[in-house]
Amino acid sequence: MKNINIELIKEMPTLQLYLILDGLRVETKGLKLTRRPMGYSSVNTLVKKKFGFKGNKEKIYQQFQDALLMSGIAYIDEKGKLQIDHSLNKLYHKTDIRVV
């Protein structure tokens, strides 16, 4: 895996990381999560552009899982599944909160 900006992953809201991970999983099975997520044609394209990953859908999915593990945001549970650590509970950036 090339140089991944772990700080970029750590700064992202947990909910967004979970949705990206789930979107990649769905796309590896041949489905699409949404119609144009965040302005991109697919979640796979979004991850490729944002993090600089290369390869097919399965490789992108694996690289994103590895990046989550390296950043400490995700862990492998006793069943061997990747789980996102919700104890971090950073659902939104400070910039997402607007004072009216």
C-alpha positions, 0 to 999 in steps of 0.5 A: 500500500502506498503512502496513505494520509492516515490523518485524513482518515482520522479527521473524517466523521465516523458515520461517513467512514462507515457509509464509505465502507458499506458502500464499497462492500455493496459495490463489490457485489455489483450494486450501487449504494446511491446515485452519485454519492457526494458528487462522484459516480460511485463510492469506489471513485470517491475513495480512489480520488480522495485517498489515491488508491488504485486497483479494482473494486475488491482491491480498493475495498481491501485497501480502505479496510487496511487504512481503517485498521492502520489509523486505529479507527477500526478493529477485528472482532472475535468473529473476524469481522472488521468493526468501526470503533464507535467509542470515538463517537466523532459523528460530525466535524466542528465545521458541520455545526452551524450557529444561527 
